[in-house]
Amino acid sequence: MKKIMLCCAAGMSTSMLVQKMRTEATKRALDVQIEAVSVAEIESHLPSADVVLLGPQVQFELARLSELSAPLGKPVAVINMMDYGTMRGDRVLDKAIDMMA
C-alpha cells in the first residue's frame, strides 16, 4: 500500500481534499492510504510517506521539506492552487500517483 501525505498549515484545510481523493481512489480500486498532517508534524510522518503534497498556503516549506525528504527518496511537491481551491481530488490523486511512478 502506498501512502500519500498532504501537508497544510494545521492539517485541517486539506481534510476535505483528502476525502475527495479517498473517494476517487476507491472508485479506481487503488490500494493507497491518504492522510493530512500539519506542517509542524510532517517530520515525524515523513519516513512512512511515499509522497508528500503541500497545500499552496505552505508552499514556502517546499525547499526545507525537499531537503529533508531527499535522503529518504520521498518526492515532495506543491498542489496546484486551482486543483486545491476547487477540491479536484481526482487531479491531486493523479499528481501523487505520477510522482510515485
C-alpha positions in Angstrom: 0.0 0.0 0.0 1.3 3.4 -1.0 0.9 6.3 1.5 0.1 9.9 0.2 0.7 12.6 2.8 -1.0 16.0 2.3 0.5 18.8 4.4 -1.1 22.2 5.3 -0.8 24.8 8.0 -2.8 23.0 10.6 -3.7 19.7 9.0 -7.3 20.8 8.8 -7.8 22.6 5.5 -6.7 19.6 3.5 -9.2 17.3 5.2 -11.9 17.9 2.5 -9.4 17.3 -0.3 -8.3 14.1 1.4 -11.9 12.8 1.5 -12.3 13.6 -2.3 -9.0 11.8 -3.0 -10.1 8.8 -1.0 -13.4 8.6 -2.8 -11.6 8.8 -6.2 -9.1 6.1 -5.1 -11.9 3.8 -4.1 -13.6 4.3 -7.5 -10.3 3.3 -9.1 -9.7 0.4 -6.7 -6.3 1.8 -5.7 -4.5 0.5 -2.7 -3.5 3.8 -1.2 -3.6 5.5 2.2 -4.2 9.3 2.1 -3.6 11.4 5.2 -3.4 15.1 6.1 -0.9 16.4 8.7 0.2 19.9 9.8 3.5 21.2 8.5 4.7 21.2 12.1 4.2 17.4 12.3 5.5 16.4 8.9 9.0 15.5 10.0 7.7 12.7 12.2 5.4 11.4 9.5 7.9 11.7 6.6 9.5 8.3 6.9 6.2 6.5 6.5 5.0 8.6 3.4 5.7 7.6 -0.2 4.9 11.1 -1.5 4.2 14.5 0.2 2.0 17.1 -1.3 1.9 20.6 0.2 -1.1 22.8 0.2 -0.5 26.1 -1.6 -0.6 28.0 1.7 2.6 26.2 2.9 4.5 26.2 -0.4 7.2 28.3 1.4 8.1 25.0 3.1 8.9 23.2 -0.2 12.7 23.7 -0.1 13.0 22.6 3.5 10.9 19.6 3.2 12.5 18.6 -0.1 15.9 18.7 1.6 14.6 16.6 4.5 12.9 14.1 2.2 15.8 13.7 -0.4 17.8 11.2 1.7 14.7 9.2 2.2 13.8 9.2 -1.6 10.4 10.8 -0.9 9.2 13.2 -3.6 7.6 16.5 -2.4 5.6 18.9 -4.5 3.1 21.7 -4.1 -0.6 21.0 -5.0 -1.8 23.1 -7.9 -3.7 26.1 -6.5 -6.6 25.7 -8.8 -7.0 22.0 -8.1 -6.7 22.7 -4.3 -9.2 25.5 -4.4 -11.8 23.5 -6.4 -11.1 20.4 -4.4 -10.2 18.3 -7.5 -9.3 15.1 -5.7 -9.0 13.3 -8.9 -6.3 15.6 -10.3 -4.4 15.7 -7.0 -4.5 11.9 -6.8 -3.2 11.7 -10.4 -0.3 14.0 -9.4 0.6 11.8 -6.4 0.5 8.6 -8.5 2.7 10.2 -11.2 5.2 11.2 -8.5 5.4 7.7 -7.1 5.9 6.1 -10.5 
